[in-house]
Amino acid sequence: MMDVSLLTSNATQLRSVLSNPHHDFYTLLLVLISLSIIFQVTSGVLMIVSDFYKTQVKVTDQQNQRKRKVLNFISLVLVMIVTALNIMISAFYSTDYHPRATSGGPSYPGQEPAFSSQPYHHTHSQHAEL
């Protein structure tokens, strides 16, 4: 069940990153998230194939047991790589990311700059609304 939630989380992160190409770590996150998804799917396929060999194993069938051990080992390595990738994704991914304003105005419609060199002054009409 955890695999499905992680895959869903990575898909949501990928959609978020793709919708904001101005992110400082856009390329890095794109690569990390894509690798994580690819390795998760590959690991799942390897586990299914390994389970197939398990049902085919007889007491004297050492060849299938060896294949199964190799597939399980590769799957374990991929799970460890996915864990490391997702730690790195967490370090660089931010849901409250605001792109830097280069011209002093909003970066895109409806987005106010996080910091402005211009001081904010209330007008009399704005003060009356507060």
N, C-alpha and C positions, 0 to 999 in steps of 0.2 A: 504494500500500500504506500510506503514511503517513496518508492520509485515513481509512482504515478504522480504524487504531489510535487516531487522535485521536477519531474518532466513538465508538469503544468506550470510551475513557477518559472522555469527557464523559458518556456514558450511566452509567458506574459512579459518577462524581462526583455526577451528578444523583440517582441512587438513594441514595447516602450522605447527601446534603443533605436529601432528602425524609424520610429515616428519623430525622433529628435536627432537628425544628423549633425547638429552643431555641438553635441556633447563633447567635452574635452577628451574623453576616452572612448569615443565612438568605435573606432576600428578595433581597439583592444577588447572592448566588451563584445562586439560583434563576433570576433574570433573565439573568445573564451566561451560564450554562451553556445555558439554553434558547435564547438568541439564537445562541450558537455552533453548537448542533445545527441550528437552522433555517437559518442561513447556509451551513453545510457541505452540507446536503442541496440547498439552492437552487443553490449553486455546481456541485454534481455534475450536477444537471438541466441547467443552462446549458451545461456542457461536452458533455453528450450531444446537446443540440439543436445546438450549434455543430458537432459532428462530423457530424451529419446534413446540415447545410448544406455541409460540406466535400465530402461525397460527391455533392452536387447541383451543385457549382460546375463551370461550363464556362469555357473560356478567355474568352469574351466576357460572362459573366454577372457584371457588377459589383455588382448589387443583392444577390445572395447573399453575395458577398465582404464587402460593407459590413455586412450583418447579422451575419456571422460575427465580424468585427472588434469590433463593438459587444458581442456576447455574450461574447467572450473578455475584453474590457476589464472588463465588469461582473463576470465570474467572478474576475478578478484582484483587483479591489477587494474582493470578498467574502472572498477568501482572506486579504488583508491585514487586514481587520476581524476575521476569525476568529483570526488570529495575535495581534492586540492583545487581543481578549477573553480568550484563553487565558493570556496573560501576567497579566492582571488576576485571572483565576480562580486562578492559581497563587499570587498574592500573598495572597488571602483564604482559600483552601481549605486545610484541615489535616486529615490523616487521624488524627492523635492528639489531636483536639479533646476537651476535657473541659469540660462546661458548668459554669458557676459555681454553687457551692452557696449557696443563699440562706438556708437554715434551719440550716446547720451540719451537716446530715446528708447522706446520699447523695442525689444528684439523681434517680436512678432505681435500681431494684433491681440490686444487684451493682456499682454505681458508687460508689466512695469519693471524697470531695471531694479535689481536687488540693491545697488548702491548708485548714488548719483552725486556728481560733483556740484550740482546746483542745490542750494539750500531750499527746503520746502517752506513756503510762506502761505499761511492761511489768509484768504481774503475775508472781508467783513461778511459777505454772504455765506461763505463756507463756515465761518465761525458761528454764525447764527444757527446753522443747521446742526452743529454739534451740540 
